[in-house]
Amino acid sequence: MKSKQKRVLLALAYSDALHVEPGFPVEQRSIFGVDGDPTDVAISLQWRDIEGCVWEADFTGQSFVEADITRNRITLHDSQGDRVCVSVHRLKPAKV
């Protein structure tokens, strides 16, 4: 697995919170192997828009390689070729 591919995969898999632009929270993320190959991993993200419609995007290895990373935003193409921008967040405990 290439370095950039690994960075994108780990960010999408292990971030505390994900938002799909323009700010819809990701409700479900699934990580799974492709065709039984443990080195070929895919991620599926699911969210709702402002009208309540459910959207889903699937990303595979090539999507991770071609992704653009800018600060906490990852822009990549899903398996259908649609461009998706995901904001990645790490949550901190509240200070009291």
C-alpha contacts under 8 A as a table, 3 or more apart, distances in Angstrom:
res1	aa1	res2	aa2	distance
1	M	5	Q	6.47
1	M	6	K	6.30
1	M	39	T	7.48
2	K	5	Q	5.19
2	K	6	K	6.09
2	K	65	V	7.52
3	S	6	K	5.12
3	S	7	R	6.22
4	K	7	R	5.05
4	K	8	V	6.26
4	K	64	F	7.23
4	K	65	V	6.18
5	Q	8	V	5.36
5	Q	9	L	6.13
5	Q	61	G	7.03
5	Q	64	F	4.69
5	Q	65	V	4.80
6	K	9	L	5.08
6	K	10	L	6.00
6	K	64	F	7.74
7	R	10	L	5.31
7	R	11	A	6.08
8	V	11	A	5.17
8	V	12	L	6.19
8	V	64	F	5.86
8	V	67	A	7.51
8	V	69	I	7.94
8	V	74	I	7.40
9	L	12	L	5.34
9	L	13	A	5.98
9	L	43	I	7.96
9	L	64	F	6.71
10	L	13	A	5.03
10	L	14	Y	5.74
10	L	15	S	7.81
11	A	14	Y	5.60
11	A	15	S	5.53
11	A	88	V	6.91
12	L	15	S	6.03
12	L	18	L	7.52
12	L	43	I	7.91
12	L	88	V	7.14
13	A	29	R	7.71
13	A	31	I	7.20
13	A	43	I	7.68
15	S	18	L	6.88
15	S	88	V	6.19
15	S	89	H	5.93
15	S	90	R	5.78
16	D	88	V	7.85
16	D	89	H	5.93
16	D	90	R	5.07
16	D	91	L	5.95
17	A	25	P	7.58
17	A	26	V	7.50
17	A	88	V	6.27
17	A	89	H	5.05
17	A	90	R	6.57
17	A	91	L	7.35
18	L	25	P	6.02
18	L	26	V	5.49
18	L	86	V	6.49
18	L	87	S	5.62
18	L	88	V	4.93
18	L	89	H	6.14
19	H	22	P	7.87
19	H	23	G	5.27
19	H	24	F	5.21
19	H	25	P	4.31
19	H	26	V	5.50
19	H	86	V	5.56
19	H	87	S	5.07
19	H	88	V	6.82
20	V	23	G	5.43
20	V	24	F	5.14
20	V	25	P	6.32
20	V	26	V	6.68
20	V	47	W	7.69
20	V	84	V	7.15
20	V	85	C	5.86
20	V	86	V	4.56
20	V	87	S	6.31
21	E	24	F	6.26
21	E	84	V	7.57
21	E	85	C	5.68
21	E	86	V	6.21
21	E	87	S	7.24
24	F	47	W	6.59
24	F	48	R	6.67
24	F	49	D	6.31
24	F	50	I	7.86
25	P	47	W	6.24
25	P	48	R	7.66
26	V	29	R	7.22
26	V	45	L	6.50
26	V	46	Q	5.71
26	V	47	W	4.68
26	V	48	R	7.77
27	E	45	L	7.70
27	E	46	Q	5.78
27	E	47	W	5.21
27	E	48	R	7.72
28	Q	45	L	5.86
28	Q	46	Q	5.13
28	Q	47	W	7.00
29	R	43	I	6.86
29	R	44	S	5.49
29	R	45	L	4.55
29	R	46	Q	6.38
30	S	43	I	5.57
30	S	44	S	5.08
30	S	45	L	6.68
31	I	41	V	7.04
31	I	42	A	5.83
31	I	43	I	4.55
31	I	44	S	6.53
32	F	41	V	5.74
32	F	42	A	5.47
32	F	43	I	6.46
33	G	36	G	5.87
33	G	37	D	6.00
33	G	38	P	5.58
33	G	39	T	7.49
33	G	40	D	5.87
33	G	41	V	4.51
33	G	42	A	6.15
34	V	37	D	5.74
34	V	38	P	7.44
34	V	40	D	5.61
34	V	41	V	5.75
34	V	42	A	6.53
37	D	40	D	5.45
37	D	41	V	7.78
38	P	41	V	6.75
40	D	60	T	7.76
40	D	61	G	6.47
41	V	60	T	6.41
41	V	61	G	6.47
42	A	58	D	7.04
42	A	59	F	5.51
42	A	60	T	4.41
42	A	61	G	6.60
43	I	58	D	5.78
43	I	59	F	5.25
43	I	60	T	6.63
44	S	56	E	6.92
44	S	57	A	5.65
44	S	58	D	4.31
44	S	59	F	6.26
45	L	56	E	5.55
45	L	57	A	5.37
45	L	58	D	6.50
46	Q	54	V	6.97
46	Q	55	W	5.63
46	Q	56	E	4.37
46	Q	57	A	6.65
47	W	54	V	5.72
47	W	55	W	5.37
47	W	56	E	6.54
48	R	51	E	7.63
48	R	52	G	5.27
48	R	53	C	5.27
48	R	54	V	4.45
48	R	55	W	5.92
49	D	52	G	5.28
49	D	53	C	5.51
49	D	54	V	6.71
49	D	55	W	7.43
50	I	53	C	7.51
57	A	78	D	5.70
57	A	79	S	7.28
58	D	78	D	5.34
58	D	79	S	5.60
59	F	63	S	5.77
59	F	64	F	7.35
59	F	77	H	7.27
59	F	78	D	4.92
59	F	79	S	5.75
60	T	63	S	5.40
60	T	64	F	6.67
60	T	78	D	7.64
60	T	79	S	7.04
61	G	64	F	5.24
61	G	65	V	6.51
62	Q	65	V	5.09
62	Q	66	E	6.30
63	S	66	E	5.33
63	S	67	A	6.01
63	S	76	L	5.96
63	S	77	H	5.77
63	S	78	D	6.62
63	S	79	S	7.76
64	F	67	A	5.20
64	F	76	L	7.07
66	E	76	L	6.83
67	A	74	I	6.58
67	A	75	T	5.61
67	A	76	L	4.52
67	A	77	H	7.41
68	D	74	I	5.72
68	D	75	T	5.12
68	D	76	L	6.47
69	I	72	N	7.38
69	I	73	R	5.88
69	I	74	I	4.67
69	I	75	T	6.53
70	T	73	R	5.23
70	T	74	I	6.47
72	N	87	S	5.70
72	N	88	V	5.28
72	N	89	H	7.04
73	R	85	C	6.68
73	R	86	V	5.63
73	R	87	S	4.49
73	R	88	V	6.11
74	I	85	C	5.70
74	I	86	V	5.25
74	I	87	S	6.45
74	I	88	V	7.55
75	T	83	R	6.92
75	T	84	V	5.68
75	T	85	C	4.25
75	T	86	V	6.28
76	L	83	R	5.72
76	L	84	V	5.54
76	L	85	C	6.50
77	H	80	Q	7.59
77	H	81	G	5.20
77	H	82	D	5.23
77	H	83	R	4.46
77	H	84	V	5.94
78	D	81	G	5.23
78	D	82	D	5.51
78	D	83	R	6.60
78	D	84	V	6.97
79	S	82	D	7.53
